[in-house]
Amino acid sequence: MKVSEIREMSDDQLVAELAETRRQLFDLRFQAATERLDAPSELRKLRKKIARILTVENERQETEAPAEA
């Protein structure tokens, strides 16, 4: 998922996507701990996706903060 696709999402969609991605990461970590992980590269991809989502959320909060002050 690209940043442009994430920016097009609503706030509710971002929260849902973040929760789902974190759940997937948890599952993959569990598989890695039990040595059943097929694609270790998926861990890195999910961590980057989480970082992108959090970055977009922070950008939105920063743009709202000056308007309120």
C-alpha positions in Angstrom: 0.0 0.0 0.0 1.4 3.4 -1.0 1.3 6.6 1.0 -1.0 8.2 -1.6 -3.5 5.4 -1.0 -3.3 5.8 2.7 -3.8 9.6 2.5 -7.1 9.0 0.6 -8.5 7.0 3.5 -10.8 8.5 6.1 -9.8 8.6 9.7 -12.0 5.7 10.6 -10.5 3.7 7.8 -7.0 4.5 9.0 -7.8 3.3 12.5 -9.3 0.0 11.1 -6.4 -0.5 8.8 -3.9 0.1 11.6 -5.6 -2.4 13.9 -5.7 -5.0 11.1 -2.1 -4.5 10.2 -1.0 -4.7 13.8 -2.9 -7.9 14.2 -1.2 -9.4 11.1 2.2 -8.4 12.5 1.4 -10.1 15.8 0.4 -13.3 14.0 3.6 -13.2 11.9 5.7 -12.7 15.0 4.0 -15.6 16.6 4.8 -17.7 13.5 8.4 -16.6 13.6 8.7 -17.6 17.2 7.4 -21.1 16.5 9.6 -21.3 13.4 6.7 -21.6 10.9 7.2 -18.3 9.1 7.3 -18.8 5.3 8.1 -15.2 4.3 10.3 -13.3 6.8 10.1 -10.2 4.5 6.4 -9.8 5.4 7.5 -8.7 8.9 9.4 -5.7 7.4 6.6 -4.9 5.0 4.0 -4.8 7.8 6.2 -2.6 10.0 6.7 -0.1 7.2 3.0 -0.1 6.5 2.3 0.7 10.2 4.8 3.5 10.1 3.2 5.0 7.0 -0.2 4.9 8.6 1.1 6.5 11.8 2.9 9.2 9.8 -0.3 10.1 7.9 -2.2 10.2 11.2 0.4 12.5 12.7 0.4 14.8 9.7 -3.4 15.2 10.0 -3.1 16.0 13.7 -0.4 18.6 13.0 -2.6 20.3 10.4 -5.5 20.4 12.8 -3.6 21.7 15.8 -2.6 25.2 14.4 -6.2 25.7 13.4 -7.4 25.2 16.9 -4.8 27.4 18.6 
